[in-house]
Amino acid sequence: MPSVLNLPYDVLREIFIGLSAVDVLQFLSSSRKLYYPLIDDDSTWYHFCAPYGITDTGVFRKRSFRIIYGRLLHRYGPLLGLWCSDYPFRGNIVQFRIVPDRWLRRGEPVIVGEVWEFTHIDKNAAGQRPHHPKYIEFMQIGFVPWKKSTLKTANDVQISWHIRSERNLGFLVHNGMPPPWVRMDGDGRLATPSFHVIAPSNMTIASSTRPGQPIGTPDMVSSLPWYDSDRGVPPFSQESPPAIIDRKDTWYYRRSSLHYVPGVEKPASIAFFPPPYNQESDVRLPDLHNPTCGYGTGYEDIVPRYYPVRFPAQAGRDPASPQWTPDSVVGIWLGDYGPNGTECLFLEHHAGEGMIRAWKLTGDMNVPRGTCSWAANVQLPLSDTEPKRRAFAGQGTIAQHGFARSENIPIRVVFTGRDELVVSWAFEFDMKCIRYRTTRGRVGDA
């Protein structure tokens, strides 16, 4: 009887295109006849690297596609893209991307993790809002730098921790190193943060000041429109939800009143644990992952969990064009929330309900992250607008401090351009929103 093992190599390679990398490895391992000729054949692994933009082994110092994919991309590739955190009220955004490392690796690509920071700007410059984030690189994932590698470690992948940003980082310097680069690991001498994959869990943060009740922010559930179920989390051992940071009481710090209570089931996530507080370290991560909220200090004892975010890359359409559709606005937007600054939104179009909804990926102490900020009914177009615009009636969410007494009020949503819209609230506040594009506002991007 003919066997698939006897097929020509070129036919087998076509079959491999439809298999996962794990399936390919298992298939090759089933036959010594196939394993040795094909396991290191670049054509076997090329198509696994190509979707990441890796089509030339030369930039990786001639490592094979099998090494590049198996050691780096298979394990850490799922990180690439956007992630939003469950940090109470404010939330946070982290982005992973592949960039050349010109600091230690002579341009060899690495995966970098960056925090999006939305700084508050002067009220007199309100017309400039919303503004794009500043990007603060806090970790790198890549092969061991060539100056530090040996024959044994040359193909090992390491995570390094540091701070790098285009803005002044002088406030973070503790070891005399000048901005914009500040190491966080003391070149191996100091305690470092750590990366973890968190298992699905129903555990929700609560405060002892409100016994048995979660903090008043929505749970991050997989049914939310922004959640990227296709990407998932890296293939690492999964752990329980991160513990509340345990610090001793001091004259300037009171022990946390936060704890976990059972809640809604949440999907797997990732987390960045800070260095242990009883060990020496240069820079602490909570400054990046636990942003202050503008009304006081943040929940600095929480280790936030991050969840994958969809990032549809599509060109906007002119609202005056007959080709404009509600689907053309789906994606990541930035909104001007007045004194709360710029916040990040995910715009969803629910065709069955005829609604465009703006979900907060970051929020504030009034209307927190995870809530629907506003919704426009595309079945209720408004005619009292300029011909080149498209307007709809809708509802917007407002609340008092702590998401208390939330209510919906009438709004007008006016699409003013391909990548711009204005939300007019009932109390005569116009909020401008712009579509986020990664090529804007980022140092080094085109």
N, C-alpha and C positions, 0 to 999 in steps of 0.2 A: 504494500500500500504506500503511495507517495506520502512523503512527510514534508511539513513546512520547513523543516530543518535543511532540506535539500534544495530549497529555492535559491536562485542566484542572489548574489549580494545586493545588486541594484534593486531587486524586487523587495528584499527584506528591508532595505532602507526606506522604501516607500511605505511599507507596513509600519515601520517605527514612527513615522510622522503622525499616525493616528493613535499612538500609545503614549502613556505618561512615561516619565523618566524611570520611575520605579518599575513599571511593567517591562520596559526595555531591558533594564538590568536583570530582572528575574528571568526574562526570556533568554538572554545571553548566557546566564548562569546555568541554564538547563542543558547546555551542550558545550563540551570543550572545543568541538569543531568550530563553533561560532564565537565563543568567548574570546579567544586569543586574537583572532584576526580583526574583530569588530569592537572590542571594548575600548581600545585607544584610537580607533579610527575617527578622525575629526568629523567626517560626514555623518557619523552616528549621533553626535551630540550638537552639531552646528545648529540645527533647527530649534533646539531648546534654548540656546543663547541668543539667537537672532531677535526674538521678540523684545529682548532687553536692550537692543541696539548694539550688541556685541557680535561683530562679524569678522573681527581680525584679532588673531592671538598675539600679534606683534605688540599691541599696547599693554599686554599682560606678560611681557618678557618671555614670550614664546611658550607659555604654559598651554597645555592642550585644552580643547573645549570641554573635555570630560572633567578636568581639574577645575576649570573656571565655573562650570555649571554645578558640579557635585559639591565642591567645597564652599562656594560663595552664593551663587544664584538660587540653587535649590533650597538652601537653608534660609537665606535672608531676602530673596527676591519678593516674597509676599509682603514685605514691609513697604515696598515702593508705592508711593502715593500719599494720600492724605489720611490722617487719623484725628478724631476729636475725642476729648476726654470727658469723664463724668464729674470733673471737679465742680463742686456746688456753685450754682448761680453763674459764675463767670465762664467756666469751661476753658478749653485751650485747644490749639491746633498744632499738630506736628506733621511735617512732611519729610518723606524719604525720597532721595533721588540719586542717580548715578552721575558722578562728576569726576573730572581728572584731579588727582591729588598732586598739586605742584609744590607742596611743602616738604614731603618726606619721600615721595615715590616717583619723582620725575615725570609726572603726568599720568601714571598708571591709574585707571578708574577705581574708585571706591564708592561705597554707599554711604551717604551722609544723612544724618537726622538733624532737622532744623525746627526750632520753635518759631511760630509766627507771633510777633509782638506788635500789638496795636497801641501806639503811644498816644496819650491825650495831647492835643495841640491847643494852641491859644484860641480863646473864643473869638478873637478878632479875625481869625483865619478860617472861620466856619465855612466860608464859601468853597474852601479847598477840600472839604470832606465829601464822601468818605475817602480815606487814604489807604494805600496798600501797606501791608505789614512790613516790618523790618524782620530779617531772617537771621536767627542766632543759631549757628551750628554748634551742637553739643556732643555729638558722637560721630565716629567714623567706623566703618566695617570694611576691612580689606585684607589682602595678603600682607604678611609681615614685611615691613619696609626693607629694601634690599641691603641697606647698611647694617641692619640688625639680624638679618637672616643667616642661617647656616644651611648646609645641604639637607639637614634633617628637618628644618623648620621653614624652608623656602615656600612650601605650598600650604602652610598653615594660615588660617584666617583668624584675625584678632579684632577685638573691639577696643577702640581707644576713646578716652573721654577728655574733652577740652571745651573751651568756649571760643568761638570765632564769629565775628560780626563786623559789618561795615561801620557800625556806630562805635562811639567811644565806650570802652569797657573798663575804664580806669577804676570804677567803683568796685570791680571784682578782683583787682590785682592784690594778691597777698604775698606773692613770691618775687616781686620786683620785675616781673616780665611785662613789657609794654603791650598795650592794645595794638592791633585787634585780635591777638592770639593769646589765650591764657590756658595753660595746661591744667587739667583737673586731677591727674594721676601722679604728679610728682615724678614722672618718668619711672613709675613702678615702685616708688618709695612710700607712697601715701595710699590711704584707703580710697577706693573708687566707687562710683555708682555701679549698678548692675542691671542687666536687661532680663526680663522675665515674661513668660507667656502664662496668662491667667485662664483657668478653666471656666466654662459656663457656670454661673452661680446665681442664686436668688438673693444673695446678701446685699443689703442696701445700707448706706450710712445713715445713722440717726444720732440725735443729741439727747443727753440725759436731761436737758432743760425741757424737752417735750417727750416724756416717757412713752416708748413704744411707737413713736411716730417718726417716719423718715424726714430728713431735711426737705423743705418744700421745693424740690426740683424734680423734674420728670426722670423716670428710669430710661436707660439706654437699651431699648429692645430691638430685636432684629427685624421687626415688622415696620420700623420707621423708614420712610422713603429714601433717606440718605444713606442707609446702611448698605455696605458693599458685601453681599453674601458670597459673591464669586471669588473674592480675594482671600478671605479667611485670615488665619494667623500663621506664623512660621511653624515648621514641623519640629517643635521642641516639646519636652516634657511640660505638662500643664500643672499649675499650682493653684492653691486656694487663693482667695482674694487677699491682697496685700494688707498686712496688719496696720492698725493705726500706730503711727510712730510713738514709741514710748520714751519719753524724756522725763528726767527728774524735775521736781518743782524747784524753782530758784526765785530770787527776789524779783526777777523781771519776767518770769514765765510761770503760768499756772497750768497744771496738768489738764490734758484735753478731756472734754466731756463727750467726745464722739465715740460711737461704737456701731457694730453691725446688728441689724435686725432682718428677719426674713421678709422678702418682698417679691417683686416680679422677676421671673427668670430672665437672665441677661446672657448674651452670647460670649464666646471666648474673646479675650482682649490681650493687650500687651501693657506692660508697666515698667517704669524706670525707678528702681529703688535707690534712694540716696545712700551715701556712705554711712555706716553705723556711727551714731553720735558719740560713742565712746572711743572712736579711733580718729587719728589725725588726718585731715583732708584739707585741701586748699579752698575749694569752692563747692557750695552746696546746690543741689539741683532744685529744691523747692522754689528758689527764686525764679526759675524758669517755668516750672510745671504747675506751680500754685500761685497764679497771679493775684495781686490785690484787686479788690472790687471797687475802689473809689469811695466806699462808705466806711472803710475800716480795713483791718487786716484780713487776710484770707484764711482759709482752713489749712494752716500750715502743717498740721499733723496727719493729713491725708496723703496717701500715695495714689494719685489718680489712675484710673484704668482708661486706656485708649481703644477706640473702636474704628474699624476701617470705613472710610467715607467714599462714596461714589464721586467720580470727577468726570462727568461727560464733557468731552472736548468737542465743541461744535461752534460754528460761526453763527453770530447773531444775524437776524434778518430785520430789514427796515420795516418798522410797524406800518408804514404807509403802503407797503407792497402787498399785492394779493397773495404772495407766497408766504407771508407771515403766518405762523401757527403758534398756538400756546406751547407746543412741544419745543419750539425753538428757544424758549427761555429757560429750559430745565438746566440746572447746573449750580455752580458756586458763585455767589454774589456777595458784595460788601455793602453794608448799609450804614448811613449816618444816623446814629441814635443820640444826637444832641450832646448833653453833658456826659453821657456814657461813652462817647467816642464811636469809633468804627466797630461794627460787629459783623460776624461772618454768617451768611445765610445759605441754605440749600433750597432752591426753587423747584417745586414739584408740580407737574400737571397731572391731575386725576381726570382722565377723559370721561369716565362713567358719571362723575359728579359735575363735570364742567367747571372745575375749580383749579386755580393756581394758588398754591400755598407756599409760604416762606417759613421754613423751619430754622430756628436758631441753632447754629453749631457753637457759637459763643453767645454769651448773654450778659446780664447785669443783675443787680440786686432787686430790681423791680420785676422784670420779666426775664426769667433765667434761660440758660441754654436748654435745648431739648423741647422748648415750647413752639407752637405755631405763632409766629409774630403777627402775621396778617394773611388774609385769604381774599382772592378776587374771583368773582363769579363771571366767567367768560360768556355766560348766557345772558348777562345783564350789561351789554355795552352802553356806554354813555356817548351821546352825540354832541354835547356842548364842549367840544375841545377842538384844537387846531386840526386841519385836514391831514397833516403829516404825522399825527399821533393816534394812538389807540388807547381808549380808556374804559375801565370797568368799575362797577360798584363792588364793594366788599365790606369786610369786617376786620378790625384790628384789635389786638389784645393790649390792654393796659392794666397796671396793678400798682399797689402801694409797696413800700419797702418790704422785702421778704416774700414777694409774690402773694401778698395779702389782698383780699377783696378784688380779685381779678375780674375783668368784665370785657365784653366786646363792644366796640363803638363803630359807627359808620366811617368808611374811608373811601377814597377814590384812588385807584391805581392807574397811572398814566404811563404808558410805554412811549418814551420820548426819542429813542434812538435804538440802534442795533444792540447796544450793550448798556443802555441806561433806562431807568424808570424813576418815577417820583410817586411817593405815597403821600396823599394829602389827608391828614387826620382831622377829625371834627373840631379840634381846638386850634385850628389854623396853624398847624405845624407841618411843613413839607419836608419829607425825608427822601433824600436822593440815594439811589442804589446804583451801583455799577457792577457789571459782570467781572469776575476775577479771571485774569489770564496770567499764567506763570511768567510770561515774558515782560510783564510790567513791574517796575519797582524793585527788581532784583539785581543786585550787583553781579556782573558777569554774564547775564542773559542778554540775548539779542533784543 
